[in-house]
Amino acid sequence: MRGSDLAADITKRNIFRVLLVVLLLLTLYHIYALHLDPNHYPWFAPQPLLQVTAIIIGIILLSGQLDGQLRRTLYANREQSQDKLKLDLYQKIGERLEATTAPLTTLMMTPTGIMGQISILGAHGIVPRRYSFSELQDLESRASEAVLNLTATLETYEIAMPGFVEHRRRIADAMRCARGSYGDFSMRAAPFVTAEPAAYVQPTADKLKELSLLADATAQAGVEVVAAIADLRIDAQNHLVGDLFRRRVPKREPLA
């Protein structure tokens, strides 16, 4: 229950109690208007009737105060519990966010690094660094696993973050593109980076151009994944801990 809802609920209950007091006073007035004989109806004599009415009104007002205090206490306790849950949830998401940084950076930069070695070292007769094909695949697997763990965490806590389905979809789509670009690069670059040094052959100009385009596509796709994760980080902070710290992190400005 939010603070505004709590105030509205307490107001409704207080209105009900006021109406109850008014009804009691009207009843008292009608009884008094009957002019009942105090000898036959001693409880309906003015003094006892006023005393009983005062006691009832006091009980009604006191119950209202106690009820309001109880509800405010319960609300404060609930707010504290919710704040703790939100902090714990953001910590879990933050750990998943941080775990994507290293593998995604490696996935993005490895094709560019390979092309730099092939273009510069290979042109001078120096054999570029060797990679096994399983090593190239492992780079993709680590990045994919880190991103999958992040999106799985978002799905697990979707009830607490109902507006984050779009973040999950965007990250998954961007990662799918990055994996495709990296896979294409790995397949075409494998003959030049996995062969034994003695069997190394420098790629032709056309092949170098093709590999460079694939490396650039992988880097760009990786940037899209990183951007999607950065937007998630900002929105998660604002949604989960923004109220606690009474401030908002500004939206990320897209690169021109």
C-alpha positions as CSV (number, residue, x, y, z in Angstrom):
1,M,0.0,0.0,0.0
2,R,1.4,3.4,-1.0
3,G,1.4,6.4,1.3
4,S,-1.5,8.1,-0.6
5,D,-3.5,4.8,-0.4
6,L,-2.8,4.6,3.3
7,A,-4.0,8.2,3.9
8,A,-7.1,7.6,1.8
9,D,-7.9,4.4,3.8
10,I,-7.5,6.2,7.1
11,T,-9.7,9.1,5.9
12,K,-12.5,6.7,4.9
13,R,-12.4,5.0,8.2
14,N,-12.4,8.4,10.1
15,I,-15.4,9.5,8.0
16,F,-17.2,6.3,9.0
17,R,-16.5,6.9,12.6
18,V,-17.8,10.5,12.4
19,L,-21.0,9.2,10.8
20,L,-21.3,6.7,13.6
21,V,-21.0,9.4,16.2
22,V,-23.6,11.5,14.3
23,L,-25.9,8.6,14.2
24,L,-25.5,8.0,17.9
25,L,-26.2,11.6,18.7
26,L,-29.4,11.5,16.5
27,T,-30.5,8.4,18.4
28,L,-29.9,10.1,21.7
29,Y,-31.9,13.1,20.5
30,H,-34.9,11.0,19.5
31,I,-34.8,9.1,22.8
32,Y,-34.7,12.3,24.7
33,A,-37.6,13.6,22.6
34,L,-39.8,10.7,23.8
35,H,-39.9,12.1,27.3
36,L,-39.7,8.7,28.9
37,D,-40.4,8.4,32.6
38,P,-37.0,8.2,34.4
39,N,-38.7,6.1,37.2
40,H,-39.7,3.4,34.7
41,Y,-36.6,3.8,32.4
42,P,-33.7,4.9,34.6
43,W,-31.1,4.3,31.9
44,F,-32.9,6.7,29.7
45,A,-32.7,9.6,32.2
46,P,-30.6,12.5,30.8
47,Q,-27.6,12.0,33.0
48,P,-27.0,8.2,32.6
49,L,-27.8,8.6,28.9
50,L,-25.2,11.3,28.4
51,Q,-22.6,9.4,30.4
52,V,-23.1,6.2,28.3
53,T,-23.1,8.3,25.1
54,A,-19.9,10.0,26.2
55,I,-18.2,6.6,26.9
56,I,-19.3,5.2,23.5
57,I,-18.1,8.3,21.6
58,G,-14.8,8.1,23.6
59,I,-14.3,4.5,22.6
60,I,-15.1,5.3,19.0
61,L,-12.6,8.1,18.9
62,L,-9.9,6.2,20.7
63,S,-10.3,3.2,18.4
64,G,-9.8,5.6,15.5
65,Q,-6.6,6.9,16.9
66,L,-5.3,3.4,17.7
67,D,-6.3,2.1,14.3
68,G,-4.6,5.0,12.6
69,Q,-1.4,4.5,14.6
70,L,-1.4,0.7,13.9
71,R,-1.9,1.2,10.2
72,R,0.9,3.8,10.0
73,T,3.2,1.4,11.9
74,L,2.3,-1.5,9.6
75,Y,2.8,0.8,6.6
76,A,6.3,1.9,7.9
77,N,7.3,-1.7,8.5
78,R,6.1,-2.7,5.1
79,E,8.0,0.1,3.5
80,Q,11.2,-0.9,5.2
81,S,10.7,-4.5,4.2
82,Q,10.0,-3.5,0.6
83,D,13.1,-1.2,0.5
84,K,15.3,-4.1,1.7
85,L,13.8,-6.4,-0.9
86,K,14.4,-3.9,-3.6
87,L,18.0,-3.4,-2.4
88,D,18.6,-7.1,-2.4
89,L,17.1,-7.5,-5.8
90,Y,19.2,-4.7,-7.3
91,Q,22.3,-6.2,-5.8
92,K,21.5,-9.5,-7.6
93,I,20.8,-7.7,-10.9
94,G,23.9,-5.6,-10.4
95,E,26.0,-8.7,-10.0
96,R,24.6,-10.1,-13.3
97,L,25.2,-6.8,-15.0
98,E,28.8,-6.6,-13.9
99,A,29.4,-10.3,-15.0
100,T,28.6,-9.4,-18.6
101,T,31.3,-6.7,-18.9
102,A,34.4,-8.7,-19.4
103,P,33.1,-11.5,-21.7
104,L,31.2,-9.0,-23.9
105,T,34.2,-6.7,-24.2
106,T,36.3,-9.7,-25.2
107,L,33.7,-10.9,-27.7
108,M,33.5,-7.4,-29.3
109,M,37.2,-6.7,-29.5
110,T,38.7,-10.2,-30.4
111,P,37.7,-10.0,-34.1
112,T,39.2,-6.5,-34.4
113,G,42.3,-7.6,-32.6
114,I,42.7,-10.6,-34.9
115,M,42.3,-8.3,-38.0
116,G,44.9,-5.9,-36.6
117,Q,47.4,-8.8,-36.2
118,I,46.7,-10.2,-39.6
119,S,46.9,-6.9,-41.4
120,I,50.0,-5.6,-39.6
121,L,52.0,-8.6,-38.5
122,G,51.1,-10.8,-41.5
123,A,52.0,-8.1,-43.9
124,H,55.5,-8.1,-42.5
125,G,55.9,-11.9,-42.6
126,I,55.1,-12.3,-38.9
127,V,52.7,-15.1,-38.0
128,P,49.8,-13.6,-36.0
129,R,48.7,-15.1,-32.7
130,R,47.2,-18.6,-33.0
131,Y,43.7,-19.5,-31.8
132,S,42.1,-22.9,-31.6
133,F,38.6,-23.0,-32.9
134,S,37.4,-24.2,-29.6
135,E,39.0,-21.1,-28.0
136,L,37.0,-18.9,-30.4
137,Q,33.8,-20.7,-29.6
138,D,34.5,-20.5,-25.9
139,L,34.6,-16.7,-26.1
140,E,31.1,-16.7,-27.6
141,S,29.9,-19.2,-25.0
142,R,31.1,-17.1,-22.0
143,A,29.5,-14.0,-23.4
144,S,26.2,-15.8,-24.2
145,E,26.1,-17.4,-20.7
146,A,26.6,-14.1,-18.9
147,V,23.9,-12.4,-20.9
148,L,21.5,-15.4,-20.5
149,N,22.1,-15.3,-16.7
150,L,21.1,-11.6,-16.7
151,T,17.9,-12.1,-18.7
152,A,17.0,-15.2,-16.7
153,T,17.3,-13.1,-13.5
154,L,15.0,-10.4,-15.0
155,E,12.5,-13.1,-15.9
156,T,12.7,-14.6,-12.4
157,Y,11.8,-11.3,-10.7
158,E,9.4,-10.1,-13.4
159,I,6.6,-9.7,-10.8
160,A,8.7,-7.0,-9.1
161,M,9.8,-5.4,-12.4
162,P,6.7,-5.7,-14.7
163,G,7.9,-3.0,-17.1
164,F,11.3,-4.7,-17.8
165,V,10.1,-7.3,-20.4
166,E,11.1,-4.9,-23.2
167,H,14.6,-4.7,-21.7
168,R,14.9,-8.5,-21.7
169,R,13.7,-8.7,-25.3
170,R,16.0,-6.0,-26.5
171,I,19.1,-7.5,-24.8
172,A,18.2,-11.0,-26.2
173,D,17.7,-9.6,-29.7
174,A,21.0,-7.6,-29.6
175,M,22.9,-10.6,-28.3
176,R,21.5,-12.8,-31.1
177,C,22.8,-10.4,-33.7
178,A,26.2,-10.3,-31.9
179,R,26.5,-14.1,-31.8
180,G,25.6,-14.3,-35.5
181,S,28.2,-11.7,-36.6
182,Y,30.9,-13.3,-34.4
183,G,30.0,-16.8,-35.6
184,D,30.4,-15.7,-39.2
185,F,33.7,-14.0,-38.5
186,S,35.0,-17.1,-36.6
187,M,34.1,-19.5,-39.4
188,R,35.8,-17.4,-42.1
189,A,38.8,-16.3,-40.0
190,A,39.5,-19.8,-38.7
191,P,41.8,-20.9,-41.6
192,F,44.1,-18.0,-40.9
193,V,44.2,-18.1,-37.1
194,T,44.0,-21.8,-36.3
195,A,46.5,-23.2,-38.7
196,E,50.0,-24.2,-37.6
197,P,52.5,-21.3,-38.0
198,A,54.4,-23.2,-40.7
199,A,51.1,-23.5,-42.7
200,Y,50.1,-19.9,-42.3
201,V,49.1,-18.1,-45.5
202,Q,48.3,-14.4,-45.6
203,P,44.7,-13.7,-46.7
204,T,44.1,-12.0,-50.0
205,A,43.0,-8.4,-50.2
206,D,39.4,-9.4,-50.9
207,K,39.4,-11.9,-48.0
208,L,40.9,-9.2,-45.7
209,K,38.1,-6.8,-46.7
210,E,35.4,-9.5,-46.0
211,L,36.9,-10.3,-42.6
212,S,37.2,-6.6,-41.7
213,L,33.5,-6.0,-42.5
214,L,32.6,-9.0,-40.3
215,A,34.8,-7.8,-37.5
216,D,33.2,-4.3,-37.7
217,A,29.8,-5.9,-37.7
218,T,30.7,-7.9,-34.6
219,A,31.9,-4.8,-32.8
220,Q,28.8,-2.8,-33.7
221,A,26.5,-5.6,-32.6
222,G,28.4,-5.8,-29.3
223,V,28.0,-2.1,-28.8
224,E,24.2,-2.6,-29.2
225,V,24.3,-5.3,-26.5
226,V,26.3,-3.0,-24.2
227,A,24.0,-0.1,-24.8
228,A,20.9,-2.2,-24.0
229,I,22.5,-3.4,-20.8
230,A,23.5,0.2,-19.9
231,D,19.8,1.3,-20.3
232,L,18.7,-1.6,-18.1
233,R,21.2,-0.6,-15.4
234,I,19.8,2.9,-15.4
235,D,16.1,1.9,-15.3
236,A,16.8,-0.8,-12.7
237,Q,18.4,1.8,-10.4
238,N,15.5,4.2,-10.8
239,H,12.8,1.6,-10.4
240,L,14.3,-0.3,-7.5
241,V,16.2,2.3,-5.4
242,G,15.2,5.6,-6.9
243,D,12.6,6.3,-4.2
244,L,14.9,5.1,-1.5
245,F,17.6,7.7,-2.4
246,R,15.0,10.3,-3.6
247,R,16.7,10.9,-7.0
248,R,16.8,9.6,-10.5
249,V,19.6,8.6,-12.8
250,P,19.2,10.5,-16.1
251,K,18.6,8.5,-19.3
252,R,21.6,7.6,-21.4
253,E,22.1,9.8,-24.4
254,P,22.5,7.6,-27.5
255,L,25.7,8.1,-29.4
256,A,25.4,10.1,-32.6
